[in-house]
Amino acid sequence: MTEARSVSEADLHAYADGFLDEAGRARVERFLAENPEAAEMVADWQTQNEELRSAFAPHEKSKPTDIRLLSMGFARPPAQPRRRFALAAAAVVIFALGAAGGYIGPRLFGHPEIRLAYTEILPREARNAFLVYASEVRHPVEVFADEEAHLATWLGKRLSIANLKVPNLQSLGFKLVGGRLLPVGGKPGALFMYEDNTGQRVTVLVGRNRENRTTSFRFASASDVETFYWIDGELGYAVTGEISRDLLQKIAEECYRQFPS
């Protein structure tokens, strides 16, 4: 009974994702052997993981179709080569190599009448939000993690998502800091922020565009900032951080599994 209570949902997710050490796996397996319903649930998660890996596999490495976010006229200060958010005020332009719409980044800002595709708006907004808010110490979010239920209800209402869930990323070492409302393409969007035990932060952006009907998965890069984003019908999601693509993809997979489809 004591061991059963010691197995949390985060432990089960970590087991399904293969992040536990040998002792942790053994503990969870003993729990699952005594709890067939939990074992069935974890088996379903593992099946979903395989399906997600297949869906995300084509995007593990840089490809010509990846979007590059370029900062114009701003260099990283030489006296602080590792300062994390030196490009927060940079003017951002976007171009997609081989994109079907044929957009070229500089032209977009020279001709405001040209309409940006949502697949270009989403990574730009995600990166800008990360650069602005992830560096904040006292006010990184509007609602902190101790009001998670209120956060989900409030942002879900603003985005017209009845069952919006705040992703739990503890199995990957990231705890929720909180979230905020912010604009995404001129419409209400949600930003969730997470932090690991070293202070490294990642953000998860959610936006809605009722006119969007495409589905796509892509990476976007700018300096040390990586974004993995996907469009699923009217909803767009983006995970951003100064972390490896491998870890970023694992976080995106976990969010994809937990967000409403």
Long-range contacts (C-beta under 8 A, 24 or more apart in sequence): 3-27, 3-30, 3-31, 4-31, 4-34, 4-35, 7-31, 9-168, 10-168, 10-170, 10-171, 11-171, 12-38, 12-41, 12-42, 12-45, 13-45, 13-168, 13-170, 13-171, 13-254, 14-171, 15-42, 16-42, 16-45, 16-46, 16-49, 17-49, 17-171, 17-172, 17-250, 17-254, 19-171, 19-172, 45-257, 48-257, 49-253, 49-257, 52-253, 52-256, 52-257, 53-253, 55-217, 56-217, 56-249, 56-252, 56-253, 58-217, 59-217, 59-218, 59-219, 59-228, 59-249, 60-245, 60-246, 60-249, 61-245, 62-219, 62-221, 64-97, 64-98, 65-96, 65-97, 65-98, 65-99, 65-218, 66-97, 66-218, 66-219, 66-220, 66-221, 67-94, 67-95, 67-96, 67-119, 67-120, 67-123, 67-218, 67-219, 67-220, 67-221, 68-94, 68-95, 68-97, 68-220, 68-221, 68-222, 69-93, 69-94, 69-123, 69-124, 69-127, 69-220, 69-221, 69-222, 69-225, 69-227, 70-94, 70-95, 70-105, 70-222, 71-222, 71-223, 76-223, 84-134, 84-135, 84-242, 85-131, 85-134, 85-135, 87-131, 87-222, 87-223, 87-225, 88-131, 88-132, 88-135, 90-131, 92-124, 92-127, 92-128, 92-222, 94-120, 94-123, 94-124, 94-220, 96-120, 116-185, 118-185, 118-207, 118-209, 118-211, 118-212, 118-214, 118-231, 118-236, 119-214, 119-216, 119-218, 119-229, 119-231, 121-184, 121-185, 121-207, 122-184, 122-185, 122-205, 122-207, 122-229, 122-231, 122-236, 122-238, 123-218, 123-220, 123-227, 123-229, 123-238, 125-183, 125-184, 125-185, 125-189, 125-205, 125-207, 125-238, 126-203, 126-205, 126-220, 126-227, 126-229, 126-238, 126-239, 126-240, 127-220, 127-222, 127-225, 127-227, 127-240, 129-182, 129-191, 129-203, 129-205, 129-240, 130-202, 130-203, 130-225, 130-227, 130-240, 130-241, 131-225, 133-180, 133-191, 133-193, 133-203, 134-193, 134-201, 134-202, 134-203, 134-241, 140-177, 140-178, 140-193, 140-201, 141-177, 141-178, 141-179, 141-180, 141-191, 141-193, 142-178, 142-179, 142-180, 142-181, 143-178, 143-179, 143-180, 144-177, 144-178, 145-175, 145-176, 145-177, 145-178, 147-178, 148-176, 151-178, 151-179, 154-181, 155-179, 155-181, 155-190, 155-206, 158-188, 158-190, 159-188, 159-189, 159-190, 159-206, 159-207, 159-208, 160-208, 161-206, 161-208, 161-235, 161-260, 163-260, 164-190, 164-206, 164-259, 164-260, 165-258, 165-259, 165-260, 166-192, 167-192, 167-204, 167-254, 167-255, 167-258, 167-259, 168-258, 169-194, 169-202, 169-251, 169-254, 169-255, 171-254, 172-247, 172-250, 172-251, 172-254, 173-197, 174-202, 174-251, 177-201, 184-208, 184-236, 185-209, 200-241, 200-242, 200-243, 201-241, 202-239, 202-240, 202-241, 202-243, 202-248, 202-251, 203-239, 203-240, 203-241, 204-237, 204-238, 204-239, 204-240, 204-251, 204-255, 205-229, 205-236, 205-237, 205-238, 205-239, 205-240, 206-235, 206-236, 206-237, 206-259, 207-235, 207-236, 207-237, 207-238, 208-234, 208-235, 208-236, 209-234, 209-236, 210-234, 212-236, 219-245, 228-252, 230-256, 232-261, 235-259
